[in-house]
Amino acid sequence: MAHTKSKAVLILYTVCFSAFFASLSQNIYSPILPIIKESFHVSTAMVNLSVSVFMIVTAIMQIILGAIIDFKGARIVLITGILATAAASIGCAVTTDFTLFLIFRMIQAAGSAALPLIAATTIGQLFTGNERGSAMGTYQMLLSVAPAIAPVLGGFIGGAAGYEGIFWILAAISIVLLVTNSITFPKDSPTESMQQAKGNVFAHYKSIFTNRTGNVILTLSFVLFFIYFAVIVYLPILLTEHYHIDVGIAGLLYLPLALSTIAGTFLFKRIQAKIGLHTLFIGSNVIAACSIILFAVTHSVSLVLMALTLALFGISMGVIPPLYSTMITNEFEHNRGSAIGMFNFIRYTGMAAGPMVSAYLLTMMPSAISFSLLGLGFAALSFCLLPPMFSPQKRTKQKKQNM
C-alpha cells in the first residue's frame, strides 16, 4: 500500500476504531447477563456458555482469517466481517430462541474477530520503524479504552432498553463502520508478499513457530494473558468475600487497572522511538513480573497497596501488547496476517485458560502462593527466553528497523 501520510493516518484511525468496536461488542455484553438469563429463561451455565463461545470462536478465527488475509488481502475480509457482525447483531436483537441467539452470537464473534487482526496487519503495511510502533500504540490504546467503558455503557443501555437495545446499537455502529471502511480502506493489489502467501498455509505457521522471536513472543503472550485474566476473575471474589465490599462498589476498584493500562499504551507511544525495543522488552517484562508478585503479597493485606500494584501491572499491560505486536510485524514481513492471527489466537487462548486453571490452583493452595508462583514463572520464562531472541545479530537488525 502506497499512501500519502494524511491518507495513511485516516486509514489508521478508521481501522483502529473498527478494532475498538470489536472489543466493545465483546465487553459490553457482561453487565446484561442477568437480563439474558431472565429473558430467555435459561440457566446460569447456559448464559456463561454464551460468553465462552464468543471467546472460543474469536480465538479460532484469528488463525483462519490471518491466512485468508495473506492469501486474498484484507479488504474482502474486513467488509465481510463487518457485514456478518451487523447481520448477527440484528439476529441477536430479534430472536426469542436461545439456541438461535447462541448461533448469532457465534457469527457476531466470527465477524468482529477480523477487525483487530486487520487493524494490526494494516498498521504493519502502512508504517515502518518508529512510526509503526507509535501506530501500534494508538491501536492498543483504543483496545484498552473499550474494556474500561463497555461495561458502563452495557449497564446503562441494558437497563434502559434491555438486551435488544445493546444489539440494535451494535448493528447501527456496524453499518456506519461498513460505509466508512468501504470508502477509506484501500483495495488490495497483488504484492510480492501476497504472491509468496500463495504457498502452503501450513508452511506459514511452521515458519512462525520455528522462528526464535515468534516462539518467545507467543509463549510469553500466553502466560501473561493467562495471569491477567486469572487476576481479573479473582478480584470480585476477593473484594466481596475477603473485604466484604458491595458488588456495585467493587466494580470501581477495577479502575486502577483499566486507567493505568491506558496510560501504559500512551507511555509506549511516547518512549518507543527513544528506547530500543529490546530494552522495552526487558523492562516491561520485569515490571509485569514484579507487579504480579507484589499483588500476591499485598492483595489480602491492604486495598490501597493492592490498588497500587494493580496500577503497576496495568502499566506493563499497556506497554507489552503493542510492543509484542510491533515485534511480530517487524519479524514477519511476508506473512504478517498469519503471524498476527497466531499471536491473537495465543492471547485469547491464554485469556480462556486463565480463569479455569487459576480456579483449580486456588483450591490447591493459598492465593498468595498461587500468584507468587505465576509471577515467578513469568519472570523465569522471560529470563530464559531472552538470550536467543536478542543475539548481537538480532539487535543490529532491530536498530536498522528503528532508524
C-alpha positions, 0 to 999 in steps of 0.5 A: 500500500502506497499512501500519502501520510494524511491518507495513511493516518485516516486509514489508521484511525478508521481501522483502529476504531473498527478494532475498538468496536470489536472489543466493545461488542465483546465487553459490553455484553457482561453487565446484561447477563442477568437480563439474558438469563431472565429473558430467555429463561435459561440457566446460569451455565447456559448464559456463561456458555454464551460468553465462552463461545464468543471467546472460543470462536474469536480465538479460532478465527484469528488463525483462519482469517490471518491466512485468508488475509495473506492469501486474498488481502484484507479488504474482502475480509474486513467488509465481510466481517463487518457485514456478518457482525451487523447481520448477527447483531440484528439476529441477536436483537430479534430472536426469542430462541436461545439456541438461535441467539447462541448461533448469532452470537457465534457469527457476531464473534466470527465477524468482529474477530477480523477487525483487530487482526486487520487493524494490526496487519494494516498498521504493519503495511502502512508504517515502518520503524518508529512510526509503526510502533507509535501506530501500534500504540494508538491501536492498543490504546483504543483496545484498552479504552473499550474494556474500561467503558463497555461495561458502563455503557452495557449497564446503562443501555441494558437497563434502559432498553434491555438486551435488544437495545445493546444489539440494535446499537451494535448493528447501527455502529456496524453499518456506519463502520461498513460505509466508512471502511468501504470508502477509506480502506484501500483495495488490495493489489497483488504484492510480492508478499501476497504472491509468496502467501500463495504457498502452503498455509501450513508452511506459514505457521511452521515458519512462525513457530520455528522462528526464535522471536515468534516462539518467545513472543507467543509463549510469553503472550500466553502466560501473561494473558493467562495471569491477567485474566486469572487476576481479573476473575479473582478480584470480585471474589476477593473484594466481596468475600475477603473485604466484604465490599458491595458488588456495585462498589467493587466494580470501581476498584477495577479502575486502577487497572483499566486507567493505568493500562491506558496510560501504559499504551500512551507511555509506549507511544511516547518512549518507543522511538527513544528506547530500543525495543529490546530494552522495552522488552526487558523492562516491561517484562520485569515490571509485569513480573514484579507487579504480579508478585507484589499483588500476591503479597499485598492483595489480602493485606491492604486495598490501597497497596493492592490498588497500587500494584494493580496500577503497576501491572496495568502499566506493563499491560499497556506497554507489552501488547503493542510492543509484542505486536510491533515485534511480530510485524517487524519479524514477519514481513511476508506473512504478517496476517498469519503471524498476527492471527497466531499471536491473537489466537495465543492471547485469547487462548491464554485469556480462556485458560486463565480463569479455569486453571487459576480456579483449580490452583486456588483450591490447591493452595493459598492465593498468595502462593498461587500468584507468587508462583505465576509471577515467578514463572513469568519472570523465569520464562522471560529470563530464559527466553531472552538470550536467543531472541536478542543475539548481537545479530538480532539487535543490529537488525532491530536498530536498522528497523528503528532508524 
